[in-house]
Amino acid sequence: MLVTYLEASRDLCETDSILFGAALAVCRIIGAKLSTAGRATGQSSAIPAWRIRIEERIAKARALIGRLICFKSGNTRPKIVRTVRMAFTGTNNVSLFQPDIMQKLTERKDDLKQRIAAWGKRIQRYTERSTRFNQNRFSSRVIRRGSINHWSDQ
């Protein structure tokens, strides 16, 4: 049955889908687990893994800043308090009910904002460099093809 589908397939993408479906069916029959990560689009992401990790870090830091602001405004729900305690792990014995906790919250929030800005700049530098590279590559292709002739005026 698989042979008829493979013979009827028109391109590599269709053949890939047929083989993946067959592998998935076999795995279901024998009870094995099969990873389907990256199968939504049919190809891997063009975004580098380090950029995805930095964007996740930025999202976590923004969420933490939001929780710090909630705690500073008086919200003492257990989830908020737990997150604020986690924000101060690694620092020397910070109690959340000290008199100077508001200053420490502000300092931590500012530190997180600086980190977010640095991570964002790193992504921005990469994006600008990548854009320049692609534009240069495109223009050099056009020149090589002869579409732009600088010597035609002479």
N, C-alpha and C positions, 0 to 999 in steps of 0.2 A: 504494500500500500504506500509506503514511504517513497518508493521508486517513482511511482506515477506523479506524486507531488513534486519531487525533485526534477523530473524531466520537464514538467510544465512551468517551472520557475523561470522568470525572465531575467532576473539580475541577481547579483551577489547578496543584496539586502534581503530579498525574498527567500533565497536559499538559506541565509542565516536564520531567518524567522522560522522556517520549516524545521531546520535542525534543532533549534532551541526548543520549539514546541515538542518535538519528538523526545528530546532529552528530559524535558519537564514531565512528560507522560510516563516515561520509564522510571524516573525518580519517584513519582507518586505511587506507581505500582509496587516498587520494592521498598518504599517507605523511607527513602533517603531524602535529606534536605538539600536544596539547591539554592544558591544565592542568586537573587534577581537584581542585585544592585547594579545601577547603571543601565538597565534595560528599558527605562521609560522612553528615552529618546532614540535608542538603538545605537548610540555611540557615546564615547566618553566625553566628559565636560572639557571645554576649552579653558576654563578658569583653573589656574594653578592651585594645587592643594594648599600651599602656604598662604595664599590669599584668602581661601575659604576659612582656614584656621584663624587668621587675623580678624576677619569679619565676625566670626563667632566670638572671639575675645572681646571685640568692640561691643557686640550685643550684650554679652554678660556684664561688662563694665557699666553700660548704660542702665541695665536693670538694677545693678547694685547701687548706682547713684540715685535712682528713683526710690529705692528702699531706704537709703540713708536720709533722703529728704523727707520721706514719710515719718521716719523715726524722729527726726529733728522737729517736725511739726506736732509731735505728741502721740503718734500712733504706736502703741506698745503691744500689738497683737503678737502672739508667739512666733509666727512665721517671719515677721519683720525683725523681731528681736534676735531670732536665730541667725538671720542673714547678716544683721549688723555685727553680731559677735564674730561671725565667720569673716567679715571684712577686716576685723582687727586681729585675726590670728597671726602669730609671728611677731606681734609687737609686745612690749613689756607690760604684762599684767594690766590691761585696760579694763576697768569696770564701767559698765554702761550707765551707772548712776553716780559717777564722780561729778564734782562741780564743773570741771573743765571739759566735759564730754562734748559740749556743743562746739568748742574750738577744735577738738580732735576730729569730730565729724566733718567740719568744714575743711580741715587740712586733708583728710582722706578723700573727700569729694574732689578737691582741687587736684590732688595727685592723680586720681582716676581720669579726670578731664585732660590732664597733660599727657597721660599715656594714650588715651583715645586719639588726641591730636597727633601724637607721634606715629601711631599705627596708621591713621588716615593719611598722613603725609607719605608714608612708605608706599601705600597703595597708589596714591596719586602720582608719585615719582615713577613707579612702574608703568602705570597707564600712559603717562605722557611719553615715556621712553618707547613703549610699545607702539604708540600711535606714530611717533616720529619714524621709527624703524619701518613700519608698514607703508607710510607715505613715501619714504625714500626708496623703498623696494619697488613700489608701484611706478614712481616717476622714472627710475632707472630702466624698468621694463619698457615703458613707453618710449624712452629715448633710444633704447637698443632696437626696438621694432621699427624705428624710423618715422614714427608719427609726428614727432617734434624734430624739425630740422633747423638747427641754429645757423647753418651756413647757406641757407637758401637766399638770403638777402644780398650776398656778395656776388 
